[in-house]
């Protein structure tokens, strides 16, 4: 997520074109720069604080929540969607109704979102080590 967001922001600034920001790439050398290191530190701190506070607020109010992990979603999107659906059904009860659940899951399974990805960049160093 950090690499993708850094690339999105940086490529958008380079091109000035919001469209290319979602599929654009940046020089691998930028990932060796102080700009990258500062971005990682600041962004990681921000998201850690955000999620920690959200969990504390929801927990203190007795609210239930479901954490959806991106890696698990990538590994098996149908299983994750079924788990999320079961959670929503349990927590919302009769108020949560979705028509054609199986058809919708088939639609999700059939989606190939690879065309929206950036071209893979070979990086021969660890992005998260200082230096």
N, CA, C and O atoms as a DFTB+ gen file, in Angstrom:
524 C
 N C O
     1  1       0.809      -1.183       0.000
     2  2       0.000       0.000       0.000
     3  2       0.861       1.260       0.000
     4  3       0.545       2.223      -0.699
     5  1       1.945       1.266       0.775
     6  2       2.799       2.445       0.824
     7  2       3.465       2.705      -0.525
     8  3       3.501       3.840      -0.998
     9  1       3.987       1.656      -1.134
    10  2       4.644       1.814      -2.432
    11  2       3.648       2.307      -3.472
    12  3       3.962       3.202      -4.257
    13  1       2.455       1.732      -3.484
    14  2       1.440       2.133      -4.468
    15  2       1.022       3.587      -4.275
    16  3       0.866       4.322      -5.250
    17  1       0.841       4.002      -3.034
    18  2       0.424       5.384      -2.773
    19  2       1.542       6.376      -3.112
    20  3       1.286       7.438      -3.679
    21  1       2.759       6.026      -2.765
    22  2       3.899       6.885      -3.113
    23  2       4.011       7.028      -4.632
    24  3       4.209       8.130      -5.143
    25  1       3.887       5.924      -5.339
    26  2       3.968       5.951      -6.797
    27  2       2.820       6.765      -7.376
    28  3       3.026       7.548      -8.303
    29  1       1.618       6.592      -6.843
    30  2       0.460       7.344      -7.332
    31  2       0.680       8.840      -7.161
    32  3       0.505       9.617      -8.100
    33  1       1.063       9.232      -5.955
    34  2       1.261      10.661      -5.688
    35  2       2.402      11.244      -6.516
    36  3       2.286      12.335      -7.074
    37  1       3.485      10.516      -6.586
    38  2       4.666      11.018      -7.293
    39  2       4.420      11.072      -8.797
    40  3       4.790      12.054      -9.441
    41  1       3.808      10.042      -9.369
    42  2       3.569      10.055     -10.817
    43  2       2.537      11.121     -11.172
    44  3       2.599      11.701     -12.256
    45  1       1.598      11.383     -10.285
    46  2       0.605      12.429     -10.535
    47  2       1.289      13.793     -10.557
    48  3       0.977      14.640     -11.395
    49  1       2.215      13.996      -9.639
    50  2       2.936      15.275      -9.614
    51  2       3.808      15.423     -10.851
    52  3       3.935      16.519     -11.397
    53  1       4.409      14.324     -11.294
    54  2       5.289      14.387     -12.454
    55  2       4.513      14.695     -13.731
    56  3       4.997      15.434     -14.589
    57  1       3.320      14.135     -13.859
    58  2       2.562      14.294     -15.097
    59  2       1.514      15.384     -15.003
    60  3       1.122      15.955     -16.021
    61  1       1.050      15.685     -13.782
    62  2      -0.042      16.632     -13.617
    63  2      -1.362      16.060     -14.092
    64  3      -2.359      16.776     -14.188
    65  1      -1.368      14.785     -14.386
    66  2      -2.534      14.104     -14.960
    67  2      -3.046      13.074     -13.957
    68  3      -2.398      12.052     -13.730
    69  1      -4.196      13.337     -13.362
    70  2      -4.765      12.416     -12.388
    71  2      -5.008      11.034     -12.947
    72  3      -4.951      10.053     -12.205
    73  1      -5.276      10.930     -14.231
    74  2      -5.544       9.632     -14.859
    75  2      -4.323       8.726     -14.799
    76  3      -4.431       7.564     -14.409
    77  1      -3.166       9.249     -15.181
    78  2      -1.974       8.407     -15.237
    79  2      -1.493       8.018     -13.840
    80  3      -0.693       7.093     -13.699
    81  1      -1.965       8.704     -12.821
    82  2      -1.517       8.425     -11.460
    83  2      -1.877       7.021     -11.006
    84  3      -1.214       6.473     -10.126
    85  1      -2.891       6.437     -11.575
    86  2      -3.312       5.107     -11.138
    87  2      -2.559       3.984     -11.837
    88  3      -2.591       2.842     -11.378
    89  1      -1.893       4.285     -12.921
    90  2      -1.133       3.257     -13.625
    91  2       0.286       3.693     -13.921
    92  3       1.063       2.920     -14.481
    93  1       0.643       4.919     -13.556
    94  2       1.978       5.442     -13.834
    95  2       3.036       4.797     -12.964
    96  3       2.736       4.156     -11.957
    97  1       4.273       4.978     -13.373
    98  2       5.401       4.461     -12.604
    99  2       6.376       5.602     -12.338
   100  3       6.299       6.664     -12.957
   101  1       7.276       5.364     -11.422
   102  2       8.318       6.346     -11.111
   103  2       9.660       5.630     -11.153
   104  3       9.723       4.400     -11.136
   105  1      10.713       6.403     -11.208
   106  2      12.059       5.842     -11.232
   107  2      12.321       5.053      -9.952
   108  3      11.955       5.481      -8.857
   109  1      12.950       3.912     -10.104
   110  2      13.307       3.082      -8.950
   111  2      14.230       3.857      -8.013
   112  3      14.229       3.622      -6.805
   113  1      15.013       4.774      -8.563
   114  2      15.927       5.566      -7.731
   115  2      15.194       6.381      -6.664
   116  3      15.757       6.672      -5.609
   117  1      13.945       6.747      -6.939
   118  2      13.177       7.494      -5.929
   119  2      12.992       6.690      -4.650
   120  3      12.835       7.268      -3.575
   121  1      13.008       5.362      -4.754
   122  2      12.826       4.520      -3.572
   123  2      14.099       4.418      -2.732
   124  3      14.101       3.794      -1.671
   125  1      15.165       5.026      -3.207
   126  2      16.408       5.123      -2.431
   127  2      16.560       6.513      -1.817
   128  3      17.547       6.794      -1.137
   129  1      15.591       7.367      -2.057
   130  2      15.710       8.777      -1.656
   131  2      15.156       9.047      -0.263
   132  3      14.423       8.239       0.307
   133  1      15.533      10.214       0.269
   134  2      14.981      10.671       1.545
   135  2      13.480      10.914       1.411
   136  3      12.729      10.722       2.367
   137  1      13.052      11.328       0.243
   138  2      11.622      11.562       0.003
   139  2      10.825      10.283       0.296
   140  3       9.779      10.339       0.943
   141  1      11.315       9.138      -0.176
   142  2      10.656       7.846       0.079
   143  2      10.696       7.513       1.560
   144  3       9.674       7.137       2.134
   145  1      11.850       7.644       2.186
   146  2      11.981       7.301       3.607
   147  2      11.056       8.162       4.476
   148  3      10.408       7.654       5.391
   149  1      10.998       9.457       4.185
   150  2      10.097      10.341       4.938
   151  2       8.638       9.952       4.698
   152  3       7.831       9.944       5.628
   153  1       8.313       9.638       3.476
   154  2       6.945       9.234       3.151
   155  2       6.551       7.982       3.948
   156  3       5.467       7.927       4.528
   157  1       7.429       6.992       3.971
   158  2       7.131       5.736       4.681
   159  2       6.918       6.001       6.165
   160  3       5.931       5.543       6.740
   161  1       7.821       6.726       6.780
   162  2       7.726       6.997       8.222
   163  2       6.449       7.765       8.542
   164  3       5.688       7.371       9.426
   165  1       6.213       8.858       7.827
   166  2       5.047       9.695       8.118
   167  2       3.731       8.997       7.809
   168  3       2.781       9.096       8.586
   169  1       3.664       8.304       6.702
   170  2       2.418       7.631       6.322
   171  2       2.123       6.460       7.251
   172  3       0.977       6.262       7.654
   173  1       3.138       5.691       7.590
   174  2       2.938       4.573       8.517
   175  2       2.460       5.065       9.877
   176  3       1.574       4.459      10.479
   177  1       3.041       6.163      10.368
   178  2       2.602       6.739      11.649
   179  2       1.142       7.179      11.573
   180  3       0.355       6.930      12.486
   181  1       0.797       7.834      10.473
   182  2      -0.576       8.325      10.295
   183  2      -1.574       7.164      10.342
   184  3      -2.541       7.204      11.103
   185  1      -1.337       6.136       9.530
   186  2      -2.297       5.032       9.458
   187  2      -2.336       4.214      10.745
   188  3      -3.397       3.723      11.129
   189  1      -1.202       4.062      11.412
   190  2      -1.189       3.352      12.698
   191  2      -2.066       4.091      13.704
   192  3      -2.886       3.482      14.391
   193  1      -1.884       5.412      13.784
   194  2      -2.679       6.226      14.699
   195  2      -4.165       6.159      14.333
   196  3      -5.016       5.995      15.207
   197  1      -4.466       6.283      13.057
   198  2      -5.855       6.259      12.594
   199  2      -6.547       4.952      12.989
   200  3      -7.615       4.979      13.600
   201  1      -5.949       3.818      12.647
   202  2      -6.581       2.532      12.943
   203  2      -6.647       2.250      14.432
   204  3      -7.634       1.699      14.918
   205  1      -5.613       2.622      15.152
   206  2      -5.628       2.419      16.598
   207  2      -6.776       3.205      17.226
   208  3      -7.516       2.676      18.057
   209  1      -6.924       4.472      16.826
   210  2      -8.011       5.298      17.366
   211  2      -9.376       4.762      16.978
   212  3     -10.291       4.748      17.801
   213  1      -9.528       4.319      15.731
   214  2     -10.828       3.791      15.289
   215  2     -11.208       2.545      16.089
   216  3     -12.352       2.397      16.518
   217  1     -10.249       1.664      16.281
   218  2     -10.515       0.440      17.048
   219  2     -10.873       0.794      18.490
   220  3     -11.801       0.220      19.058
   221  1     -10.145       1.732      19.079
   222  2     -10.439       2.147      20.453
   223  2     -11.827       2.787      20.558
   224  3     -12.573       2.493      21.492
   225  1     -12.173       3.650      19.617
   226  2     -13.490       4.317      19.634
   227  2     -14.606       3.293      19.483
   228  3     -15.565       3.291      20.255
   229  1     -14.479       2.428      18.491
   230  2     -15.532       1.432      18.256
   231  2     -15.672       0.484      19.445
   232  3     -16.783       0.166      19.869
   233  1     -14.545       0.042      19.972
   234  2     -14.562      -0.875      21.114
   235  2     -15.190      -0.206      22.339
   236  3     -15.999      -0.817      23.037
   237  1     -14.816       1.048      22.597
   238  2     -15.346       1.755      23.765
   239  2     -16.855       1.982      23.660
   240  3     -17.539       2.106      24.676
   241  1     -17.365       2.034      22.450
   242  2     -18.807       2.224      22.228
   243  2     -19.554       0.910      22.061
   244  3     -20.751       0.896      21.773
   245  1     -18.840      -0.189      22.244
   246  2     -19.469      -1.500      22.128
   247  2     -19.840      -1.877      20.699
   248  3     -20.694      -2.736      20.480
   249  1     -19.206      -1.242      19.739
   250  2     -19.503      -1.516      18.329
   251  2     -18.675      -2.693      17.839
   252  3     -17.522      -2.868      18.233
   253  1     -19.275      -3.484      16.985
   254  2     -18.575      -4.598      16.352
   255  2     -17.996      -4.098      15.039
   256  3     -18.562      -3.213      14.398
   257  1     -16.877      -4.665      14.646
   258  2     -16.285      -4.304      13.370
   259  2     -15.576      -5.509      12.779
   260  3     -15.227      -6.455      13.486
   261  1     -15.375      -5.460      11.495
   262  2     -14.720      -6.551      10.779
   263  2     -13.506      -5.977      10.067
   264  3     -13.628      -5.023       9.298
   265  1     -12.350      -6.546      10.317
   266  2     -11.144      -6.091       9.638
   267  2     -10.928      -6.970       8.421
   268  3     -10.850      -8.195       8.519
   269  1     -10.833      -6.323       7.279
   270  2     -10.622      -7.015       6.014
   271  2      -9.164      -6.777       5.612
   272  3      -8.758      -5.643       5.357
   273  1      -8.394      -7.847       5.561
   274  2      -6.983      -7.729       5.204
   275  2      -6.820      -7.860       3.695
   276  3      -7.334      -8.793       3.077
   277  1      -6.096      -6.907       3.115
   278  2      -5.908      -6.879       1.676
   279  2      -5.249      -8.161       1.165
   280  3      -5.649      -8.695       0.131
   281  1      -4.241      -8.656       1.888
   282  2      -3.562      -9.882       1.452
   283  2      -4.516     -11.062       1.394
   284  3      -4.448     -11.878       0.474
   285  1      -5.404     -11.151       2.373
   286  2      -6.387     -12.235       2.373
   287  2      -7.380     -12.055       1.228
   288  3      -7.801     -13.031       0.607
   289  1      -7.745     -10.824       0.955
   290  2      -8.662     -10.529      -0.153
   291  2      -8.031     -10.914      -1.485
   292  3      -8.695     -11.482      -2.352
   293  1      -6.744     -10.602      -1.645
   294  2      -6.037     -10.976      -2.871
   295  2      -5.959     -12.496      -3.015
   296  3      -6.095     -13.035      -4.113
   297  1      -5.741     -13.171      -1.900
   298  2      -5.564     -14.626      -1.930
   299  2      -6.855     -15.339      -2.290
   300  3      -6.843     -16.269      -3.096
   301  1      -7.982     -14.913      -1.698
   302  2      -9.265     -15.576      -1.961
   303  2     -10.402     -14.579      -1.757
   304  3     -11.001     -14.516      -0.684
   305  1     -10.691     -13.800      -2.803
   306  2     -11.682     -12.726      -2.683
   307  2     -13.082     -13.254      -2.376
   308  3     -13.848     -12.587      -1.681
   309  1     -13.428     -14.429      -2.876
   310  2     -14.769     -14.976      -2.625
   311  2     -14.914     -15.376      -1.161
   312  3     -15.924     -15.061      -0.532
   313  1     -13.934     -16.054      -0.622
   314  2     -13.989     -16.447       0.793
   315  2     -14.070     -15.216       1.688
   316  3     -14.821     -15.207       2.663
   317  1     -13.302     -14.178       1.363
   318  2     -13.326     -12.960       2.169
   319  2     -14.676     -12.247       2.063
   320  3     -15.179     -11.721       3.055
   321  1     -15.254     -12.228       0.878
   322  2     -16.569     -11.597       0.700
   323  2     -17.652     -12.375       1.451
   324  3     -18.574     -11.781       2.011
   325  1     -17.540     -13.688       1.459
   326  2     -18.500     -14.505       2.210
   327  2     -18.372     -14.239       3.710
   328  3     -19.375     -14.151       4.419
   329  1     -17.142     -14.114       4.181
   330  2     -16.908     -13.815       5.600
   331  2     -17.473     -12.444       5.960
   332  3     -18.111     -12.283       7.001
   333  1     -17.239     -11.460       5.101
   334  2     -17.768     -10.116       5.331
   335  2     -19.293     -10.130       5.308
   336  3     -19.932      -9.509       6.157
   337  1     -19.865     -10.821       4.363
   338  2     -21.321     -10.922       4.252
   339  2     -21.923     -11.574       5.506
   340  3     -22.937     -11.109       6.026
   341  1     -21.300     -12.635       5.976
   342  2     -21.780     -13.310       7.190
   343  2     -21.712     -12.369       8.393
   344  3     -22.628     -12.337       9.214
   345  1     -20.628     -11.608       8.492
   346  2     -20.491     -10.638       9.579
   347  2     -21.618      -9.608       9.512
   348  3     -22.261      -9.318      10.521
   349  1     -21.852      -9.060       8.323
   350  2     -22.890      -8.036       8.173
   351  2     -24.280      -8.599       8.470
   352  3     -25.110      -7.932       9.087
   353  1     -24.520      -9.809       8.033
   354  2     -25.815     -10.448       8.331
   355  2     -25.995     -10.637       9.835
   356  3     -27.065     -10.364      10.379
   357  1     -24.952     -11.099      10.494
   358  2     -25.028     -11.346      11.936
   359  2     -25.243     -10.045      12.701
   360  3     -26.078      -9.983      13.602
   361  1     -24.494      -9.010      12.346
   362  2     -24.554      -7.762      13.091
   363  2     -25.788      -6.920      12.767
   364  3     -26.351      -6.285      13.659
   365  1     -26.209      -6.906      11.521
   366  2     -27.355      -6.072      11.131
   367  2     -28.661      -6.847      11.191
   368  3     -29.741      -6.256      11.208
   369  1     -28.562      -8.158      11.222
   370  2     -29.762      -8.984      11.312
   371  2     -30.698      -8.794      10.127
   372  3     -30.269      -8.786       8.973
   373  1     -31.956      -8.644      10.425
   374  2     -32.986      -8.514       9.384
   375  2     -32.822      -7.251       8.548
   376  3     -33.353      -7.167       7.440
   377  1     -32.098      -6.279       9.063
   378  2     -31.923      -5.020       8.335
   379  2     -30.963      -5.143       7.154
   380  3     -30.913      -4.261       6.297
   381  1     -30.211      -6.224       7.110
   382  2     -29.221      -6.378       6.042
   383  2     -29.689      -7.453       5.070
   384  3     -29.691      -8.643       5.386
   385  1     -30.079      -7.017       3.901
   386  2     -30.545      -7.940       2.864
   387  2     -29.815      -7.634       1.567
   388  3     -29.680      -6.475       1.174
   389  1     -29.352      -8.671       0.917
   390  2     -28.717      -8.535      -0.391
   391  2     -29.367      -9.569      -1.307
   392  3     -29.426     -10.759      -0.997
   393  1     -29.848      -9.078      -2.432
   394  2     -30.454      -9.993      -3.401
   395  2     -29.359     -10.625      -4.253
   396  3     -28.313     -10.022      -4.495
   397  1     -29.618     -11.830      -4.697
   398  2     -28.729     -12.522      -5.640
   399  2     -27.291     -12.620      -5.151
   400  3     -26.359     -12.336      -5.905
   401  1     -27.104     -13.011      -3.919
   402  2     -25.760     -13.070      -3.345
   403  2     -24.846     -13.963      -4.178
   404  3     -23.719     -13.579      -4.490
   405  1     -25.321     -15.139      -4.537
   406  2     -24.467     -16.066      -5.292
   407  2     -24.103     -15.503      -6.659
   408  3     -22.978     -15.688      -7.122
   409  1     -25.030     -14.825      -7.303
   410  2     -24.748     -14.208      -8.604
   411  2     -23.718     -13.085      -8.451
   412  3     -22.832     -12.924      -9.290
   413  1     -23.842     -12.336      -7.401
   414  2     -22.885     -11.256      -7.159
   415  2     -21.495     -11.820      -6.881
   416  3     -20.496     -11.267      -7.339
   417  1     -21.431     -12.913      -6.135
   418  2     -20.135     -13.548      -5.875
   419  2     -19.521     -14.085      -7.167
   420  3     -18.309     -13.995      -7.361
   421  1     -20.342     -14.636      -8.040
   422  2     -19.839     -15.102      -9.341
   423  2     -19.287     -13.936     -10.144
   424  3     -18.259     -14.064     -10.809
   425  1     -19.961     -12.813     -10.081
   426  2     -19.500     -11.610     -10.783
   427  2     -18.141     -11.154     -10.242
   428  3     -17.239     -10.815     -11.009
   429  1     -18.009     -11.150      -8.926
   430  2     -16.734     -10.780      -8.299
   431  2     -15.639     -11.747      -8.732
   432  3     -14.529     -11.332      -9.064
   433  1     -15.957     -13.036      -8.727
   434  2     -14.970     -14.057      -9.098
   435  2     -14.510     -13.881     -10.541
   436  3     -13.353     -14.151     -10.863
   437  1     -15.406     -13.435     -11.404
   438  2     -15.089     -13.307     -12.832
   439  2     -14.284     -12.048     -13.158
   440  3     -13.733     -11.937     -14.253
   441  1     -14.209     -11.103     -12.225
   442  2     -13.528      -9.845     -12.507
   443  2     -12.016     -10.030     -12.552
   444  3     -11.420     -10.633     -11.659
   445  1     -11.423      -9.507     -13.590
   446  2      -9.972      -9.480     -13.706
   447  2      -9.562      -8.012     -13.672
   448  3      -9.778      -7.272     -14.632
   449  1      -8.983      -7.613     -12.582
   450  2      -8.637      -6.208     -12.394
   451  2      -7.179      -5.917     -12.752
   452  3      -6.675      -4.831     -12.465
   453  1      -6.502      -6.879     -13.373
   454  2      -5.095      -6.694     -13.710
   455  2      -4.850      -5.517     -14.641
   456  3      -3.778      -4.914     -14.603
   457  1      -5.823      -5.182     -15.472
   458  2      -5.611      -4.080     -16.415
   459  2      -5.476      -2.739     -15.701
   460  3      -5.015      -1.765     -16.295
   461  1      -5.870      -2.684     -14.445
   462  2      -5.779      -1.442     -13.680
   463  2      -4.492      -1.346     -12.869
   464  3      -4.287      -0.379     -12.135
   465  1      -3.635      -2.335     -13.000
   466  2      -2.397      -2.355     -12.222
   467  2      -1.278      -1.650     -12.968
   468  3      -1.286      -1.540     -14.194
   469  1      -0.316      -1.177     -12.188
   470  2       0.889      -0.606     -12.780
   471  2       1.752      -1.730     -13.323
   472  3       1.623      -2.885     -12.917
   473  1       2.628      -1.378     -14.240
   474  2       3.603      -2.356     -14.720
   475  2       4.529      -2.696     -13.562
   476  3       4.949      -1.816     -12.811
   477  1       4.842      -3.977     -13.422
   478  2       5.699      -4.438     -12.335
   479  2       7.105      -3.870     -12.510
   480  3       7.683      -3.950     -13.594
   481  1       7.641      -3.305     -11.452
   482  2       9.001      -2.777     -11.463
   483  2       9.892      -3.711     -10.664
   484  3       9.556      -4.096      -9.544
   485  1      10.994      -4.064     -11.227
   486  2      11.957      -4.896     -10.511
   487  2      12.773      -3.995      -9.589
   488  3      13.404      -3.038     -10.035
   489  1      12.750      -4.311      -8.321
   490  2      13.507      -3.546      -7.331
   491  2      14.401      -4.546      -6.615
   492  3      13.918      -5.498      -6.002
   493  1      15.708      -4.324      -6.697
   494  2      16.665      -5.302      -6.174
   495  2      17.189      -4.937      -4.782
   496  3      18.308      -5.299      -4.419
   497  1      16.374      -4.221      -4.013
   498  2      16.751      -3.875      -2.652
   499  2      15.490      -3.820      -1.805
   500  3      14.382      -3.725      -2.333
   501  1      15.663      -3.880      -0.481
   502  2      14.541      -3.858       0.434
   503  2      14.044      -2.417       0.573
   504  3      14.799      -1.530       0.971
   505  1      12.787      -2.194       0.247
   506  2      12.210      -0.850       0.273
   507  2      12.129      -0.254       1.672
   508  3      12.081       0.967       1.823
   509  1      12.112      -1.093       2.685
   510  2      11.837      -0.603       4.037
   511  2      13.041      -0.631       4.965
   512  3      12.896      -0.473       6.177
   513  1      14.217      -0.828       4.411
   514  2      15.435      -0.724       5.220
   515  2      16.024       0.657       5.038
   516  3      16.012       1.201       3.934
   517  1      16.535       1.224       6.102
   518  2      17.140       2.549       5.983
   519  2      18.480       2.444       5.258
   520  3      19.126       1.396       5.224
   521  1      18.856       3.563       4.692
   522  2      20.171       3.562       4.072
   523  2      20.115       4.038       2.745
   524  3      21.141       4.104       2.069
